[in-house]
Amino acid sequence: MKTVRIISTILEITTRILAAGYFFSFLLSVTAFSTGWSLNLINDNRRFEICYPFTQTPYLLGEYNDGYILIFVLLLGLYSLFFFLVGNVFAVFSKPKLFTAYGVRQLRLFYLGNLVLPLASAILVSIFYDMESPAEILITLHIILGVFSYFMAAIFKEGYQLQTENDLIL
């Protein structure tokens, strides 16, 4: 179990950094699109560049139309949440006691996030923009991950209940 704790701690730190990076990108994008700060329109206003703060160095690039911008900002926000939730799951495996109410709760949040949010986002985006096959593949992968996480959460819940009963008997 010591190796699992070490690996999960490294992965927790890595996913926290990724979550922070995606969240920074999300905040920068929302700020740029809502205020025009750090936003450059190029190619006759068909493409955009979001620059690093206080510079003219491009950081994020994309098409400048409402559907694309919606998907762009939504993906940045959802992936910051995704990596935050993954970090919470890795945190569960770094704890000395594996089957806890905290662990069950974190796995539940993770599987609900992977089952509900991709579908809800796809429905929202499809109203404004045509979905492409890479997006459908990502949604399918998140649903598979959500189902797998659901099974893991069920195992953790059962383990937590057995451990609680065992603690009461002793």
C-alpha positions as CSV (number, residue, x, y, z in Angstrom):
1,M,0.0,0.0,0.0
2,K,3.0,2.3,0.5
3,T,3.6,2.4,-3.2
4,V,0.0,3.2,-3.9
5,R,0.1,6.1,-1.5
6,I,3.3,7.5,-3.1
7,I,1.9,7.2,-6.6
8,S,-1.5,8.6,-5.7
9,T,0.2,11.6,-3.9
10,I,2.2,12.3,-7.0
11,L,-0.9,12.0,-9.2
12,E,-2.9,14.2,-6.8
13,I,-0.3,17.0,-7.0
14,T,-0.1,16.6,-10.8
15,T,-3.9,16.8,-11.3
16,R,-4.1,19.8,-8.9
17,I,-1.5,21.6,-11.1
18,L,-3.5,20.7,-14.2
19,A,-6.8,21.9,-12.5
20,A,-5.2,25.2,-11.6
21,G,-3.9,25.6,-15.2
22,Y,-7.2,24.9,-16.7
23,F,-8.9,27.2,-14.2
24,F,-6.5,30.0,-15.0
25,S,-7.2,29.5,-18.7
26,F,-10.9,29.5,-18.0
27,L,-10.8,32.8,-16.0
28,L,-8.5,34.4,-18.6
29,S,-10.9,33.4,-21.4
30,V,-14.0,34.6,-19.6
31,T,-12.3,37.9,-18.8
32,A,-11.0,38.3,-22.3
33,F,-14.4,37.6,-24.0
34,S,-16.4,39.6,-21.6
35,T,-14.2,42.7,-21.4
36,G,-11.9,42.5,-24.4
37,W,-8.8,42.6,-22.2
38,S,-5.9,40.5,-23.6
39,L,-8.1,39.6,-26.6
40,N,-6.8,40.2,-30.2
41,L,-9.0,39.5,-33.2
42,I,-7.1,38.4,-36.3
43,N,-7.9,37.3,-39.8
44,D,-10.7,39.8,-40.4
45,N,-12.3,39.0,-37.0
46,R,-12.6,35.3,-37.8
47,R,-10.0,34.1,-35.3
48,F,-9.0,35.2,-31.8
49,E,-5.9,35.3,-29.7
50,I,-6.0,35.5,-25.9
51,C,-2.7,36.7,-24.7
52,Y,-0.8,36.1,-21.5
53,P,-1.8,38.8,-19.0
54,F,0.0,42.1,-19.5
55,T,1.7,40.9,-22.7
56,Q,1.0,40.6,-26.4
57,T,2.2,37.0,-26.5
58,P,-0.7,34.7,-27.6
59,Y,-1.7,32.0,-25.1
60,L,-4.9,30.6,-26.5
61,L,-6.1,30.6,-30.1
62,G,-9.4,29.8,-31.8
63,E,-12.2,30.7,-34.1
64,Y,-14.2,33.8,-33.3
65,N,-17.8,32.8,-33.4
66,D,-20.4,32.3,-30.7
67,G,-20.6,28.5,-30.9
68,Y,-16.9,27.9,-30.8
69,I,-16.4,30.4,-28.0
70,L,-19.2,28.6,-26.0
71,I,-17.5,25.2,-26.4
72,F,-14.1,26.7,-25.8
73,V,-15.0,28.3,-22.4
74,L,-17.2,25.4,-21.4
75,L,-14.4,22.8,-22.0
76,L,-11.8,24.9,-20.1
77,G,-14.2,25.2,-17.1
78,L,-15.3,21.5,-17.2
79,Y,-11.8,20.2,-17.5
80,S,-10.6,22.3,-14.5
81,L,-13.5,20.7,-12.5
82,F,-12.6,17.3,-13.9
83,F,-8.9,17.5,-12.8
84,F,-10.0,18.9,-9.4
85,L,-12.3,15.9,-8.9
86,V,-9.6,13.5,-10.2
87,G,-7.2,15.0,-7.6
88,N,-9.8,14.4,-4.9
89,V,-10.0,10.7,-6.0
90,F,-6.2,10.4,-5.9
91,A,-6.3,12.0,-2.4
92,V,-8.5,9.1,-1.2
93,F,-5.9,6.6,-2.1
94,S,-3.1,8.6,-0.3
95,K,-4.9,8.4,3.1
96,P,-4.0,5.8,5.7
97,K,-7.5,4.5,5.9
98,L,-9.0,3.6,2.5
99,F,-12.7,3.0,3.1
100,T,-14.1,6.2,4.5
101,A,-17.2,8.3,4.1
102,Y,-14.9,10.9,2.5
103,G,-13.7,8.4,-0.1
104,V,-17.2,7.3,-1.0
105,R,-18.3,10.9,-1.3
106,Q,-15.4,11.8,-3.6
107,L,-15.9,8.8,-5.9
108,R,-19.6,9.6,-6.0
109,L,-18.9,13.2,-7.1
110,F,-16.5,12.0,-9.7
111,Y,-18.9,9.5,-11.3
112,L,-21.8,11.9,-11.2
113,G,-19.6,14.6,-12.8
114,N,-18.5,12.2,-15.6
115,L,-22.0,10.9,-16.2
116,V,-24.1,14.1,-16.0
117,L,-21.9,17.0,-17.1
118,P,-20.7,15.7,-20.5
119,L,-24.2,14.9,-21.5
120,A,-25.7,18.1,-20.3
121,S,-22.9,20.1,-22.0
122,A,-23.4,18.2,-25.3
123,I,-27.1,19.0,-25.2
124,L,-26.4,22.7,-24.4
125,V,-23.7,23.0,-27.1
126,S,-25.8,21.2,-29.8
127,I,-28.4,23.9,-29.5
128,F,-25.9,26.5,-30.7
129,Y,-23.3,24.6,-32.6
130,D,-22.9,21.3,-34.6
131,M,-21.2,18.6,-32.6
132,E,-18.2,16.9,-34.2
133,S,-17.1,13.4,-33.8
134,P,-14.1,14.1,-31.5
135,A,-16.5,15.7,-29.1
136,E,-18.8,12.6,-29.3
137,I,-15.7,10.4,-28.6
138,L,-14.8,12.5,-25.5
139,I,-18.4,12.3,-24.2
140,T,-18.4,8.5,-24.6
141,L,-15.0,8.2,-22.8
142,H,-16.3,10.3,-19.9
143,I,-19.4,8.1,-19.7
144,I,-17.3,4.9,-19.6
145,L,-15.1,6.5,-16.9
146,G,-18.3,7.5,-15.0
147,V,-19.7,3.9,-15.1
148,F,-16.3,2.5,-14.0
149,S,-16.2,5.0,-11.2
150,Y,-19.7,4.2,-10.2
151,F,-18.7,0.5,-9.7
152,M,-15.6,1.6,-7.7
153,A,-17.8,3.8,-5.5
154,A,-20.2,0.9,-4.9
155,I,-17.2,-1.2,-3.8
156,F,-15.9,1.6,-1.6
157,K,-19.4,2.0,-0.1
158,E,-19.6,-1.7,0.7
159,G,-16.1,-1.7,2.1
160,Y,-16.9,1.4,4.3
161,Q,-20.1,-0.3,5.6
162,L,-18.2,-3.5,6.4
163,Q,-15.4,-1.6,8.1
164,T,-17.9,0.4,10.2
165,E,-19.7,-2.8,11.3
166,N,-16.4,-4.4,12.1
167,D,-15.4,-1.3,14.2
168,L,-18.7,-1.6,16.1
169,I,-18.1,-5.2,16.9
170,L,-14.6,-4.7,18.3
